[in-house]
Amino acid sequence: MSINAYPVIDFELGKVSFNLFRDRSLSDFLDIEAQLYEEIHDGSSLINIPVKVLKKALRQSGKLGLNGKTVKRLQSDIAFAKSSKDEVVTYYCF
C-alpha cells in the first residue's frame, strides 16, 4: 500500500475564530470532544473539528465563557461548512 502526497494549490485563511490560549475553556472542551491537542504538532497544524462538536460548544457558550465575537465566528464557520456540505471545519492553528 502507498500513500500519495499532493500539493496544496489554493489555501486561504479566514478571520480568527478563537484563540487556543485565551479561550482556554473552549480549547479544553474541543480537546475532550475532538482531541484538539492531539492534532496540533510543533505549534501549528491543520485541524478538523466536527460541526456537531462546534454546535455543542455553542449550546454551552455561557458555561464555556464564549464572548459574542467568538460565538458569531463559530456560527459563521458552521454555516460555511454546511454550505460546502462538509461535516468538519478545518482550522489552521499557528
Backbone as JSON Lines, residues from 0, in Angstrom:
{"i":0,"aa":"M","n":[0.85,-1.17,0.0],"ca":[0.0,0.0,0.0],"c":[0.89,1.24,0.0]}
{"i":1,"aa":"S","n":[0.44,2.28,-0.68],"ca":[1.2,3.53,-0.7],"c":[0.28,4.69,-0.34]}
{"i":2,"aa":"I","n":[0.89,5.78,0.05],"ca":[0.16,7.0,0.39],"c":[0.73,8.11,-0.47]}
{"i":3,"aa":"N","n":[-0.12,8.73,-1.26],"ca":[0.32,9.81,-2.13],"c":[0.25,11.15,-1.4]}
{"i":4,"aa":"A","n":[1.15,12.06,-1.74],"ca":[1.16,13.41,-1.19],"c":[0.86,14.4,-2.32]}
{"i":5,"aa":"Y","n":[-0.09,15.26,-2.08],"ca":[-0.49,16.24,-3.09],"c":[-0.2,17.64,-2.59]}
{"i":6,"aa":"P","n":[0.24,18.53,-3.47],"ca":[0.48,19.91,-3.04],"c":[-0.84,20.65,-2.83]}
{"i":7,"aa":"V","n":[-0.83,21.6,-1.93],"ca":[-1.99,22.47,-1.72],"c":[-1.88,23.6,-2.73]}
{"i":8,"aa":"I","n":[-2.89,23.76,-3.57],"ca":[-2.86,24.78,-4.62],"c":[-3.5,26.08,-4.15]}
{"i":9,"aa":"D","n":[-4.61,25.96,-3.49],"ca":[-5.34,27.15,-3.06],"c":[-5.6,27.05,-1.57]}
{"i":10,"aa":"F","n":[-5.02,27.96,-0.82],"ca":[-5.14,27.94,0.64],"c":[-5.39,29.37,1.08]}
{"i":11,"aa":"E","n":[-6.56,29.62,1.63],"ca":[-6.93,30.97,2.04],"c":[-7.39,30.95,3.49]}
{"i":12,"aa":"L","n":[-6.82,31.82,4.3],"ca":[-7.22,31.9,5.7],"c":[-8.37,32.88,5.87]}
{"i":13,"aa":"G","n":[-9.3,32.52,6.74],"ca":[-10.38,33.42,7.11],"c":[-9.97,34.22,8.34]}
{"i":14,"aa":"K","n":[-10.94,34.83,8.98],"ca":[-10.68,35.58,10.21],"c":[-10.47,34.61,11.36]}
{"i":15,"aa":"V","n":[-9.8,35.07,12.39],"ca":[-9.57,34.26,13.58],"c":[-10.9,33.91,14.23]}
{"i":16,"aa":"S","n":[-11.11,32.62,14.49],"ca":[-12.35,32.18,15.12],"c":[-12.23,32.12,16.63]}
{"i":17,"aa":"F","n":[-11.09,31.65,17.12],"ca":[-10.84,31.59,18.55],"c":[-9.34,31.48,18.78]}
{"i":18,"aa":"N","n":[-8.92,31.7,20.03],"ca":[-7.52,31.64,20.4],"c":[-7.33,30.48,21.38]}
{"i":19,"aa":"L","n":[-6.42,29.6,21.09],"ca":[-6.23,28.41,21.92],"c":[-5.82,28.74,23.35]}
{"i":20,"aa":"F","n":[-5.17,29.87,23.56],"ca":[-4.72,30.22,24.9],"c":[-5.72,31.11,25.63]}
{"i":21,"aa":"R","n":[-6.26,32.1,24.96],"ca":[-7.23,33.0,25.61],"c":[-8.58,32.33,25.83]}
{"i":22,"aa":"D","n":[-8.99,31.5,24.89],"ca":[-10.28,30.8,25.01],"c":[-10.03,29.39,25.56]}
{"i":23,"aa":"R","n":[-9.39,29.33,26.7],"ca":[-8.93,28.06,27.27],"c":[-10.08,27.08,27.54]}
{"i":24,"aa":"S","n":[-11.21,27.58,28.03],"ca":[-12.31,26.66,28.3],"c":[-12.83,26.04,27.0]}
{"i":25,"aa":"L","n":[-12.87,26.81,25.92],"ca":[-13.27,26.27,24.63],"c":[-12.23,25.27,24.13]}
{"i":26,"aa":"S","n":[-10.96,25.62,24.24],"ca":[-9.89,24.72,23.81],"c":[-9.94,23.4,24.58]}
{"i":27,"aa":"D","n":[-10.15,23.48,25.88],"ca":[-10.24,22.26,26.69],"c":[-11.46,21.43,26.28]}
{"i":28,"aa":"F","n":[-12.59,22.1,26.03],"ca":[-13.8,21.42,25.57],"c":[-13.54,20.71,24.24]}
{"i":29,"aa":"L","n":[-12.9,21.41,23.3],"ca":[-12.61,20.82,21.99],"c":[-11.63,19.66,22.11]}
{"i":30,"aa":"D","n":[-10.74,19.74,23.09],"ca":[-9.82,18.63,23.3],"c":[-10.56,17.4,23.8]}
{"i":31,"aa":"I","n":[-11.48,17.6,24.73],"ca":[-12.27,16.47,25.25],"c":[-13.16,15.88,24.16]}
{"i":32,"aa":"E","n":[-13.81,16.73,23.39],"ca":[-14.8,16.29,22.39],"c":[-14.18,15.85,21.06]}
{"i":33,"aa":"A","n":[-13.02,16.44,20.7],"ca":[-12.46,16.17,19.37],"c":[-10.94,15.99,19.37]}
{"i":34,"aa":"Q","n":[-10.37,15.74,20.54],"ca":[-8.92,15.5,20.67],"c":[-8.1,16.6,19.99]}
{"i":35,"aa":"L","n":[-8.44,17.84,20.27],"ca":[-7.8,19.0,19.66],"c":[-6.29,18.96,19.8]}
{"i":36,"aa":"Y","n":[-5.79,18.76,21.01],"ca":[-4.35,18.85,21.24],"c":[-3.57,17.72,20.58]}
{"i":37,"aa":"E","n":[-4.21,16.59,20.33],"ca":[-3.53,15.5,19.63],"c":[-3.29,15.86,18.17]}
{"i":38,"aa":"E","n":[-4.09,16.79,17.65],"ca":[-3.98,17.17,16.24],"c":[-2.93,18.25,15.99]}
{"i":39,"aa":"I","n":[-2.49,18.93,17.04],"ca":[-1.55,20.04,16.88],"c":[-0.14,19.52,17.1]}
{"i":40,"aa":"H","n":[0.71,19.74,16.1],"ca":[2.08,19.26,16.16],"c":[3.04,20.43,15.97]}
{"i":41,"aa":"D","n":[4.03,20.54,16.85],"ca":[5.06,21.59,16.75],"c":[4.48,22.99,16.69]}
{"i":42,"aa":"G","n":[3.35,23.2,17.37],"ca":[2.79,24.54,17.48],"c":[1.92,25.0,16.32]}
{"i":43,"aa":"S","n":[1.87,24.24,15.24],"ca":[1.0,24.62,14.14],"c":[0.52,23.37,13.4]}
{"i":44,"aa":"S","n":[-0.72,23.41,12.99],"ca":[-1.3,22.27,12.29],"c":[-2.63,22.65,11.67]}
{"i":45,"aa":"L","n":[-3.03,21.88,10.68],"ca":[-4.39,21.92,10.19],"c":[-5.16,20.93,11.05]}
{"i":46,"aa":"I","n":[-6.26,21.38,11.62],"ca":[-7.07,20.51,12.46],"c":[-8.51,20.52,11.94]}
{"i":47,"aa":"N","n":[-9.18,19.42,12.1],"ca":[-10.58,19.29,11.7],"c":[-11.43,19.11,12.94]}
{"i":48,"aa":"I","n":[-12.39,20.0,13.11],"ca":[-13.33,19.91,14.22],"c":[-14.71,19.6,13.64]}
{"i":49,"aa":"P","n":[-15.33,18.51,14.06],"ca":[-16.66,18.19,13.54],"c":[-17.68,19.3,13.84]}
{"i":50,"aa":"V","n":[-18.55,19.55,12.88],"ca":[-19.6,20.56,13.04],"c":[-20.45,20.26,14.27]}
{"i":51,"aa":"K","n":[-20.74,18.98,14.5],"ca":[-21.58,18.63,15.65],"c":[-20.9,19.02,16.97]}
{"i":52,"aa":"V","n":[-19.58,18.99,17.04],"ca":[-18.86,19.41,18.25],"c":[-18.94,20.92,18.4]}
{"i":53,"aa":"L","n":[-18.8,21.64,17.3],"ca":[-18.91,23.11,17.36],"c":[-20.31,23.55,17.77]}
{"i":54,"aa":"K","n":[-21.33,22.84,17.28],"ca":[-22.71,23.14,17.68],"c":[-22.9,22.9,19.18]}
{"i":55,"aa":"K","n":[-22.32,21.84,19.68],"ca":[-22.4,21.53,21.11],"c":[-21.71,22.63,21.92]}
{"i":56,"aa":"A","n":[-20.57,23.11,21.43],"ca":[-19.87,24.21,22.11],"c":[-20.74,25.46,22.15]}
{"i":57,"aa":"L","n":[-21.43,25.74,21.06],"ca":[-22.32,26.91,21.04],"c":[-23.47,26.77,22.02]}
{"i":58,"aa":"R","n":[-24.0,25.56,22.15],"ca":[-25.07,25.34,23.12],"c":[-24.58,25.56,24.55]}
{"i":59,"aa":"Q","n":[-23.28,25.39,24.76],"ca":[-22.7,25.57,26.09],"c":[-21.87,26.86,26.17]}
{"i":60,"aa":"S","n":[-22.16,27.82,25.3],"ca":[-21.35,29.04,25.21],"c":[-21.28,29.8,26.54]}
{"i":61,"aa":"G","n":[-22.37,29.84,27.29],"ca":[-22.35,30.52,28.59],"c":[-21.42,29.83,29.57]}
{"i":62,"aa":"K","n":[-21.54,28.53,29.66],"ca":[-20.69,27.73,30.55],"c":[-19.22,27.84,30.16]}
{"i":63,"aa":"L","n":[-18.97,27.91,28.84],"ca":[-17.6,27.99,28.35],"c":[-17.05,29.42,28.36]}
{"i":64,"aa":"G","n":[-17.92,30.38,28.65],"ca":[-17.48,31.78,28.73],"c":[-17.12,32.38,27.38]}
{"i":65,"aa":"L","n":[-17.8,31.95,26.32],"ca":[-17.51,32.47,24.99],"c":[-18.08,33.87,24.83]}
{"i":66,"aa":"N","n":[-17.27,34.78,24.29],"ca":[-17.78,36.13,24.05],"c":[-18.58,36.16,22.75]}
{"i":67,"aa":"G","n":[-19.29,37.24,22.54],"ca":[-20.16,37.35,21.37],"c":[-19.43,37.21,20.05]}
{"i":68,"aa":"K","n":[-18.22,37.75,19.97],"ca":[-17.43,37.67,18.74],"c":[-17.08,36.22,18.41]}
{"i":69,"aa":"T","n":[-16.68,35.46,19.41],"ca":[-16.33,34.06,19.2],"c":[-17.56,33.27,18.78]}
{"i":70,"aa":"V","n":[-18.69,33.52,19.43],"ca":[-19.94,32.84,19.08],"c":[-20.29,33.1,17.62]}
{"i":71,"aa":"K","n":[-20.21,34.36,17.2],"ca":[-20.54,34.71,15.81],"c":[-19.59,34.04,14.83]}
{"i":72,"aa":"R","n":[-18.31,33.98,15.15],"ca":[-17.33,33.35,14.25],"c":[-17.62,31.85,14.13]}
{"i":73,"aa":"L","n":[-17.91,31.2,15.25],"ca":[-18.21,29.77,15.2],"c":[-19.48,29.51,14.41]}
{"i":74,"aa":"Q","n":[-20.49,30.36,14.58],"ca":[-21.72,30.22,13.8],"c":[-21.42,30.37,12.31]}
{"i":75,"aa":"S","n":[-20.57,31.32,11.98],"ca":[-20.18,31.54,10.59],"c":[-19.4,30.35,10.05]}
{"i":76,"aa":"D","n":[-18.52,29.79,10.86],"ca":[-17.74,28.61,10.45],"c":[-18.66,27.43,10.16]}
{"i":77,"aa":"I","n":[-19.64,27.24,11.02],"ca":[-20.6,26.15,10.84],"c":[-21.42,26.37,9.56]}
{"i":78,"aa":"A","n":[-21.88,27.59,9.35],"ca":[-22.67,27.9,8.16],"c":[-21.86,27.66,6.9]}
{"i":79,"aa":"F","n":[-20.58,28.04,6.91],"ca":[-19.73,27.83,5.75],"c":[-19.55,26.33,5.48]}
{"i":80,"aa":"A","n":[-19.32,25.57,6.53],"ca":[-19.15,24.12,6.37],"c":[-20.42,23.5,5.78]}
{"i":81,"aa":"K","n":[-21.56,23.9,6.3],"ca":[-22.84,23.37,5.8],"c":[-23.05,23.73,4.33]}
{"i":82,"aa":"S","n":[-22.7,24.97,3.96],"ca":[-22.89,25.39,2.56],"c":[-21.95,24.62,1.63]}
{"i":83,"aa":"S","n":[-20.85,24.14,2.17],"ca":[-19.89,23.34,1.39],"c":[-20.17,21.85,1.52]}
{"i":84,"aa":"K","n":[-21.23,21.52,2.26],"ca":[-21.61,20.14,2.53],"c":[-20.5,19.36,3.26]}
{"i":85,"aa":"D","n":[-19.79,20.07,4.14],"ca":[-18.74,19.46,4.96],"c":[-19.28,19.15,6.35]}
{"i":86,"aa":"E","n":[-18.77,18.1,6.94],"ca":[-19.15,17.74,8.31],"c":[-18.11,18.19,9.32]}
{"i":87,"aa":"V","n":[-17.04,18.82,8.82],"ca":[-15.99,19.35,9.7],"c":[-15.63,20.75,9.28]}
{"i":88,"aa":"V","n":[-15.06,21.5,10.22],"ca":[-14.46,22.8,9.92],"c":[-12.96,22.61,10.09]}
{"i":89,"aa":"T","n":[-12.21,22.99,9.07],"ca":[-10.76,22.88,9.13],"c":[-10.19,24.21,9.58]}
{"i":90,"aa":"Y","n":[-9.37,24.17,10.61],"ca":[-8.69,25.36,11.13],"c":[-7.19,25.19,10.97]}
{"i":91,"aa":"Y","n":[-6.53,26.27,10.62],"ca":[-5.06,26.28,10.61],"c":[-4.63,26.99,11.88]}
{"i":92,"aa":"C","n":[-4.04,26.26,12.78],"ca":[-3.6,26.82,14.06],"c":[-2.1,27.09,14.0]}
{"i":93,"aa":"F","n":[-1.73,28.3,14.31],"ca":[-0.31,28.64,14.38],"c":[-0.09,29.79,15.31]}
